[in-house]
Amino acid sequence: MVYKIKTYLKGVVWFILSLLSSAANDIIVRYLGLHLQSFQIVFFRFLFGIVAMLPLIMYYGIETLKTNSIFTQIIRGILLFLGMVLWSYGLTMAQVTTATVVSFTMPLFILLLAALFLSENIIWQRWIVTIVGFVSIVVTLKPNSDIAVFIFIIAILFFAMLDIINKRLVIQESIISMLFFSSLVVTILSGPFVLIYWYTPSWLELILLFILGINANLILFFILKAFAIVDVTALAPYRYFELVISTVAAYFMFNELPDKNILYSTLILIPSTLFIIYSENKKF
């Protein structure tokens, strides 16, 4: 029992690290989006991600890139490309905190997809918390009044599909292989659009794009480490903690404060998250 609790908490820590990295990248993308086009941000983000991986590939050897399913790797890259382009574009239109709150719809998509494709044992508490969180977002954000919300939701659907594939693939492939092929596919797909919408980045923007690349690898690395030891659906409700992270960061970087609707959602989401933590611990 003690071992199971430690394993569960270890998975949660890995997942929260991914949320920290994700919030940092959202802030950087929001800033870069003031001048750069979304395709260009995505292109450099994953190109520099590949560059950042080269020392690891050299250290572990080229055999670490071996994959048993190149088709699945390509599908992962396509989903990541579509999700990232839409998410980056949405961040040029809306506040970071709005994007974060809308991202809380992702657990519902993950629950549905996991039940269909992963055959995970989904306890009733997970369903209740996820549905309550989803309803609170729909009611408070009123998505029909903001096109950016729709863009974020479509992006989140792609990310949820990607999470399900990652959960299945992480037990078969090396993490370096998964990082490399997803970055390579996204770089190739976004390349032609960069030529069409080219804008020469400044040195500061290039540095931030390189940080994006490193952070993009860290996000997927942390997520894959978490998925390797804990159910996808058990981790999904913890995404609600990202709101606190993004709210603080957005305030200091852009002087953005969430409106009262987002605060109303938070009052529902935080107790819901605490409830699922209690429920998960009772399993052990």
C-alpha positions as CSV (number, residue, x, y, z in Angstrom):
1,M,0.0,0.0,0.0
2,V,2.8,2.4,1.0
3,Y,4.6,1.6,-2.3
4,K,1.4,2.4,-4.3
5,I,0.9,5.7,-2.6
6,K,4.6,6.7,-3.2
7,T,4.3,5.7,-6.9
8,Y,1.1,7.7,-7.2
9,L,2.6,10.8,-5.6
10,K,5.7,10.4,-7.8
11,G,3.5,10.4,-10.9
12,V,1.7,13.5,-9.6
13,V,5.0,15.3,-9.0
14,W,6.1,14.6,-12.6
15,F,2.8,15.8,-13.9
16,I,2.9,19.1,-11.9
17,L,6.4,19.7,-13.3
18,S,4.9,19.5,-16.8
19,L,2.3,22.1,-15.8
20,L,5.0,24.5,-14.6
21,S,6.8,24.1,-17.9
22,S,3.6,24.5,-19.8
23,A,2.7,27.7,-18.0
24,A,6.1,29.1,-18.7
25,N,5.8,28.3,-22.4
26,D,2.4,29.9,-22.6
27,I,3.8,33.1,-21.2
28,I,6.7,33.1,-23.7
29,V,4.3,32.3,-26.6
30,R,2.0,35.2,-25.5
31,Y,5.0,37.5,-25.6
32,L,6.4,36.3,-28.9
33,G,3.0,36.4,-30.5
34,L,3.1,40.2,-30.4
35,H,5.5,40.1,-33.4
36,L,5.9,36.5,-34.6
37,Q,3.3,34.5,-36.6
38,S,2.0,31.3,-34.9
39,F,3.5,29.0,-37.5
40,Q,6.9,30.6,-37.0
41,I,6.7,30.2,-33.2
42,V,5.8,26.5,-33.6
43,F,8.6,25.9,-36.2
44,F,11.4,27.4,-34.1
45,R,10.0,25.9,-30.9
46,F,10.4,22.3,-32.2
47,L,13.4,22.9,-34.4
48,F,15.3,24.1,-31.3
49,G,13.8,21.2,-29.4
50,I,15.6,18.9,-31.8
51,V,18.8,20.8,-31.4
52,A,18.5,20.6,-27.6
53,M,18.1,16.8,-27.9
54,L,21.3,16.2,-29.9
55,P,23.6,15.9,-26.9
56,L,21.3,13.2,-25.5
57,I,21.2,11.4,-28.8
58,M,25.0,11.5,-29.0
59,Y,25.3,10.2,-25.4
60,Y,22.8,7.3,-25.6
61,G,23.6,6.5,-29.2
62,I,21.6,6.7,-32.4
63,E,19.8,3.4,-31.6
64,T,17.8,5.2,-29.0
65,L,15.8,6.7,-31.9
66,K,14.6,3.3,-33.0
67,T,10.9,3.1,-33.3
68,N,8.5,0.2,-33.8
69,S,5.8,2.3,-35.3
70,I,6.8,5.1,-37.5
71,F,3.1,5.6,-38.6
72,T,2.1,6.2,-35.0
73,Q,5.0,8.6,-34.6
74,I,3.8,10.6,-37.6
75,I,0.2,10.7,-36.3
76,R,1.5,12.0,-33.0
77,G,3.4,14.7,-34.8
78,I,0.4,15.7,-36.9
79,L,-1.8,16.0,-33.7
80,L,0.9,18.0,-31.9
81,F,1.3,20.3,-34.9
82,L,-2.4,21.0,-35.2
83,G,-2.8,21.5,-31.4
84,M,0.3,23.8,-31.1
85,V,-0.6,26.0,-34.1
86,L,-4.2,26.5,-32.8
87,W,-3.0,27.1,-29.2
88,S,-0.3,29.6,-30.2
89,Y,-2.8,31.5,-32.4
90,G,-5.4,31.5,-29.6
91,L,-2.8,33.0,-27.2
92,T,-2.4,36.0,-29.5
93,M,-6.1,36.7,-29.1
94,A,-6.8,36.0,-25.4
95,Q,-5.3,36.2,-21.9
96,V,-3.1,33.5,-20.6
97,T,-5.5,32.8,-17.7
98,T,-8.4,32.3,-20.2
99,A,-6.3,29.8,-22.1
100,T,-5.5,28.0,-18.9
101,V,-9.1,27.8,-17.7
102,V,-10.3,26.5,-21.1
103,S,-7.6,23.9,-20.9
104,F,-9.5,22.4,-17.9
105,T,-11.9,20.9,-20.5
106,M,-9.1,18.5,-21.4
107,P,-9.8,16.0,-18.5
108,L,-13.3,15.4,-19.8
109,F,-11.9,14.5,-23.3
110,I,-9.3,12.3,-21.7
111,L,-11.8,10.5,-19.6
112,L,-14.0,9.7,-22.6
113,L,-11.0,8.7,-24.8
114,A,-9.4,6.6,-22.1
115,A,-12.6,4.8,-21.4
116,L,-12.9,3.9,-25.1
117,F,-9.2,3.1,-26.0
118,L,-7.3,2.4,-22.8
119,S,-9.8,0.4,-20.8
120,E,-8.8,2.2,-17.6
121,N,-10.8,1.6,-14.4
122,I,-12.3,5.1,-14.0
123,I,-13.7,5.6,-10.5
124,W,-16.9,7.5,-10.3
125,Q,-15.2,10.4,-8.4
126,R,-13.1,11.2,-11.5
127,W,-16.2,11.5,-13.6
128,I,-18.0,13.8,-11.2
129,V,-15.0,16.1,-10.7
130,T,-14.3,16.3,-14.4
131,I,-17.9,17.0,-15.4
132,V,-18.4,19.6,-12.6
133,G,-15.2,21.3,-13.8
134,F,-16.3,21.3,-17.4
135,V,-19.8,22.7,-16.6
136,S,-18.3,25.5,-14.5
137,I,-16.1,26.5,-17.4
138,V,-18.9,26.5,-20.0
139,V,-21.2,28.6,-17.7
140,T,-18.6,31.1,-16.6
141,L,-16.7,31.7,-19.8
142,K,-19.7,31.7,-22.2
143,P,-17.6,30.3,-25.1
144,N,-20.1,31.5,-27.7
145,S,-19.0,35.1,-27.1
146,D,-15.3,34.5,-27.8
147,I,-13.8,32.8,-30.9
148,A,-10.5,32.2,-29.1
149,V,-12.3,29.9,-26.7
150,F,-13.4,27.7,-29.6
151,I,-9.9,27.7,-31.0
152,F,-8.5,26.6,-27.6
153,I,-11.1,23.8,-27.3
154,I,-10.3,22.4,-30.7
155,A,-6.6,22.5,-29.8
156,I,-7.3,20.7,-26.5
157,L,-9.1,17.9,-28.3
158,F,-6.0,17.3,-30.3
159,F,-3.9,17.3,-27.2
160,A,-6.2,14.9,-25.4
161,M,-5.9,12.5,-28.4
162,L,-2.2,12.9,-28.2
163,D,-2.2,12.0,-24.5
164,I,-4.0,8.8,-25.1
165,I,-1.6,7.8,-27.8
166,N,1.4,8.7,-25.6
167,K,0.0,6.5,-22.8
168,R,-0.1,3.5,-25.1
169,L,3.2,4.2,-26.8
170,V,5.3,5.1,-23.7
171,I,5.6,1.4,-22.7
172,Q,6.9,0.5,-26.1
173,E,9.2,3.3,-27.2
174,S,12.0,5.3,-25.6
175,I,11.2,8.8,-24.4
176,I,14.0,10.3,-26.6
177,S,12.5,8.6,-29.6
178,M,9.1,10.0,-28.9
179,L,10.4,13.5,-28.3
180,F,12.5,13.4,-31.5
181,F,9.9,12.1,-33.9
182,S,7.2,14.4,-32.7
183,S,9.5,17.4,-32.9
184,L,10.7,16.4,-36.4
185,V,7.2,16.0,-37.8
186,V,6.0,19.3,-36.4
187,T,9.1,21.1,-37.8
188,I,8.6,19.6,-41.2
189,L,4.9,20.4,-41.3
190,S,5.4,24.0,-40.1
191,G,8.4,24.7,-42.4
192,P,6.5,25.7,-45.6
193,F,4.2,28.1,-43.6
194,V,7.3,29.8,-42.1
195,L,8.5,30.7,-45.6
196,I,5.2,32.2,-46.5
197,Y,4.8,34.3,-43.2
198,W,8.5,35.0,-42.6
199,Y,9.5,37.6,-40.0
200,T,13.1,38.0,-38.9
201,P,13.3,37.4,-35.1
202,S,15.4,39.6,-32.9
203,W,18.2,38.1,-30.8
204,L,15.9,38.2,-27.7
205,E,13.1,36.4,-29.6
206,L,15.6,33.8,-30.8
207,I,16.7,33.2,-27.2
208,L,13.1,32.9,-26.1
209,L,12.4,30.5,-29.0
210,F,15.3,28.3,-27.9
211,I,14.0,28.3,-24.3
212,L,10.6,27.2,-25.8
213,G,12.3,24.3,-27.5
214,I,14.0,23.1,-24.3
215,N,10.8,23.6,-22.4
216,A,8.7,21.8,-25.0
217,N,11.0,18.7,-24.5
218,L,10.7,19.0,-20.7
219,I,6.9,19.2,-20.9
220,L,6.6,15.9,-22.9
221,F,9.4,14.3,-20.8
222,F,7.6,15.1,-17.6
223,I,4.2,13.9,-19.0
224,L,5.6,10.6,-20.3
225,K,7.3,10.0,-16.9
226,A,4.0,10.5,-15.2
227,F,2.0,8.4,-17.6
228,A,4.5,5.5,-17.3
229,I,3.5,5.0,-13.6
230,V,0.0,6.5,-13.2
231,D,-3.3,6.3,-15.1
232,V,-4.0,9.2,-17.5
233,T,-7.4,9.8,-15.9
234,A,-6.0,9.9,-12.4
235,L,-3.7,12.8,-13.3
236,A,-6.1,14.8,-15.5
237,P,-7.8,16.7,-12.6
238,Y,-4.4,18.1,-11.4
239,R,-4.4,20.3,-14.5
240,Y,-6.6,22.7,-12.5
241,F,-3.5,23.7,-10.5
242,E,-2.1,25.4,-13.6
243,L,-4.6,28.2,-13.1
244,V,-2.7,29.5,-10.1
245,I,0.6,29.3,-11.9
246,S,-0.6,31.1,-15.0
247,T,-2.5,33.7,-13.1
248,V,0.6,34.7,-11.1
249,A,2.9,34.7,-14.1
250,A,0.5,36.6,-16.3
251,Y,0.1,39.3,-13.7
252,F,3.9,39.9,-13.3
253,M,4.6,39.6,-17.1
254,F,1.6,41.4,-18.7
255,N,-0.2,43.0,-15.7
256,E,-3.2,40.7,-16.6
257,L,-5.7,39.9,-13.9
258,P,-8.3,37.2,-14.5
259,D,-11.9,38.5,-14.6
260,K,-14.5,37.5,-12.1
261,N,-15.8,34.7,-14.3
262,I,-12.5,32.9,-14.1
263,L,-12.4,33.4,-10.3
264,Y,-15.9,31.8,-10.1
265,S,-14.5,28.8,-12.0
266,T,-11.6,28.6,-9.6
267,L,-13.9,28.5,-6.6
268,I,-15.4,25.3,-8.1
269,L,-12.3,23.7,-9.5
270,I,-10.0,23.9,-6.5
271,P,-12.4,22.1,-4.1
272,S,-13.1,19.5,-6.8
273,T,-9.4,18.8,-7.2
274,L,-9.0,18.4,-3.4
275,F,-11.9,15.9,-3.5
276,I,-10.3,13.8,-6.2
277,I,-7.0,13.8,-4.3
278,Y,-8.8,12.5,-1.2
279,S,-10.6,9.9,-3.4
280,E,-7.5,8.6,-5.0
281,N,-5.7,8.2,-1.7
282,K,-8.6,6.1,-0.4
283,K,-8.0,3.6,-3.2
284,F,-4.7,2.8,-1.5
